[in-house]
């Protein structure tokens, strides 16, 4: 279980191997971002992009899934107050394989509640060619080892 103390400034990690499919692009877009270059392959072929592209919000969702699978669900995470500097650098196409590369930028104990720490990290999502498709800076909140142990002893 990763706690606040396990996040080391400057630490870099890379993980994930998520295959994006046309069916998933269309299903996500029809529900959440129904622009025709996300939902209609024929329209998309004549568009600026030349083919169907994933919604940027779908790319964010894939990034979140990879973060959960590789870090968050086995950590003392208590949530996030938000993200900054979100950028979609390059379209994501059906057949792309995505991975996450992250770096810890800062880590400090909360001033108002020292049972948890605040971690800032840079997140990049890369395709199979190691091209940047998404970047953002995120803030996460994680219980300290002591707070987690106390919580677990009360359970």
C-alpha positions as CSV (number, residue, x, y, z in Angstrom):
1,X,0.0,0.0,0.0
2,X,1.6,3.2,-1.2
3,X,1.3,6.1,1.3
4,X,2.3,9.8,1.2
5,X,5.9,9.0,2.3
6,X,6.4,6.7,-0.8
7,X,6.1,9.6,-3.2
8,X,9.7,10.9,-3.9
9,X,10.2,14.2,-5.6
10,X,11.8,13.5,-9.0
11,X,10.7,9.9,-9.2
12,X,9.6,8.8,-12.7
13,X,7.5,5.9,-13.7
14,X,6.1,4.5,-16.9
15,X,3.3,2.0,-17.1
16,X,0.3,0.7,-19.1
17,X,-0.4,-0.8,-22.5
18,X,-4.0,0.2,-23.4
19,X,-5.2,-0.6,-27.0
20,X,-7.8,1.9,-28.2
21,X,-10.5,0.4,-30.5
22,X,-12.8,2.0,-33.0
23,X,-15.8,0.5,-31.3
24,X,-14.8,2.0,-27.9
25,X,-14.1,5.4,-29.6
26,X,-17.6,5.5,-31.1
27,X,-19.4,4.1,-27.9
28,X,-17.7,6.7,-25.6
29,X,-18.3,9.6,-28.0
30,X,-22.0,8.7,-28.6
31,X,-22.5,8.8,-24.9
32,X,-20.3,11.8,-23.9
33,X,-18.8,13.7,-26.8
34,X,-21.0,13.1,-29.9
35,X,-19.0,15.1,-32.4
36,X,-19.1,13.4,-35.9
37,X,-15.3,13.0,-36.1
38,X,-15.6,10.8,-33.0
39,X,-18.8,8.9,-34.0
40,X,-18.9,8.6,-37.8
41,X,-16.0,6.9,-39.6
42,X,-17.1,8.2,-43.0
43,X,-17.4,11.8,-41.8
44,X,-14.1,11.5,-40.0
45,X,-12.4,10.3,-43.1
46,X,-13.3,13.6,-44.8
47,X,-12.5,15.7,-41.8
48,X,-9.3,17.6,-40.8
49,X,-8.1,14.4,-39.1
50,X,-8.6,12.0,-42.0
51,X,-9.9,9.3,-39.8
52,X,-11.9,8.7,-36.6
53,X,-10.2,10.1,-33.5
54,X,-10.9,9.5,-29.8
55,X,-12.5,12.2,-27.7
56,X,-9.9,13.9,-25.6
57,X,-12.1,13.1,-22.6
58,X,-11.8,9.4,-23.5
59,X,-8.1,9.8,-23.5
60,X,-8.3,11.3,-20.0
61,X,-10.5,8.4,-18.9
62,X,-8.0,5.9,-20.2
63,X,-5.2,7.8,-18.4
64,X,-7.3,7.6,-15.2
65,X,-7.9,3.9,-15.6
66,X,-4.2,3.3,-16.0
67,X,-3.4,5.5,-13.0
68,X,-5.9,3.4,-10.9
69,X,-4.6,0.1,-12.1
70,X,-1.0,0.9,-11.5
71,X,-1.0,3.3,-8.5
72,X,-4.2,4.6,-7.0
73,X,-6.2,1.5,-6.1
74,X,-3.2,0.2,-4.1
75,X,-2.5,3.4,-2.3
76,X,-3.8,5.5,0.5
77,X,-5.4,8.0,-2.0
78,X,-8.2,10.1,-0.5
79,X,-8.9,12.0,-3.8
80,X,-7.7,15.0,-5.8
81,X,-8.6,18.6,-5.7
82,X,-8.1,18.8,-9.5
83,X,-5.7,19.0,-12.5
84,X,-3.9,21.9,-14.2
85,X,-2.4,22.5,-17.6
86,X,-4.5,19.8,-19.4
87,X,-3.4,19.6,-23.1
88,X,-4.3,17.3,-25.9
89,X,-1.1,17.3,-27.9
90,X,-2.0,14.8,-30.7
91,X,-5.1,12.9,-31.7
92,X,-5.6,9.3,-30.6
93,X,-6.7,6.9,-33.3
94,X,-8.1,3.4,-33.3
95,X,-5.2,1.0,-33.0
96,X,-3.1,3.3,-30.8
97,X,-1.6,1.7,-27.7
98,X,-1.4,4.2,-24.8
99,X,0.9,4.3,-21.8
100,X,1.4,6.7,-19.0
101,X,4.7,8.4,-18.0
102,X,4.7,10.3,-14.7
103,X,7.0,12.4,-12.6
104,X,6.6,13.5,-9.0
105,X,7.0,17.3,-8.9
106,X,6.4,18.1,-5.3
107,X,5.2,16.5,-2.1
108,X,4.3,18.1,1.2
109,X,2.2,17.5,4.3
110,X,-1.1,19.3,4.4
111,X,-0.8,22.5,6.5
112,X,-4.4,22.1,7.8
113,X,-4.4,18.4,8.4
114,X,-1.0,16.6,8.7
115,X,-2.7,13.1,8.5
116,X,-2.3,13.4,4.7
117,X,0.1,14.7,2.2
118,X,-0.3,16.6,-1.1
119,X,1.5,15.3,-4.1
120,X,1.9,17.1,-7.4
121,X,2.8,15.1,-10.5
122,X,3.2,15.6,-14.2
123,X,1.4,13.1,-16.3
124,X,2.1,12.4,-20.0
125,X,0.2,9.9,-22.1
126,X,2.2,8.5,-25.0
127,X,1.2,6.4,-28.0
128,X,3.0,3.4,-29.3
129,X,5.5,5.7,-31.1
130,X,6.3,7.5,-27.8
131,X,4.5,10.6,-29.1
132,X,2.8,12.8,-26.5
133,X,-1.0,12.7,-26.9
134,X,-2.0,14.1,-23.5
135,X,-0.3,16.0,-20.7
136,X,-1.5,17.4,-17.4
137,X,-0.3,18.3,-13.9
138,X,-2.3,16.6,-11.2
139,X,-2.6,17.0,-7.4
140,X,-3.3,13.9,-5.3
141,X,-3.9,13.6,-1.6
142,X,-2.6,10.5,0.3
143,X,-2.8,9.4,3.9
144,X,0.5,9.2,5.8
145,X,1.6,5.8,7.0
146,X,0.6,6.7,10.6
147,X,-2.8,7.8,9.5
148,X,-3.4,4.7,7.4
149,X,-2.3,2.4,10.3
150,X,-4.6,4.2,12.7
151,X,-7.5,4.0,10.2
152,X,-6.8,0.3,9.6
153,X,-6.7,-0.4,13.4
154,X,-10.1,1.2,13.8
155,X,-11.7,-0.9,11.0
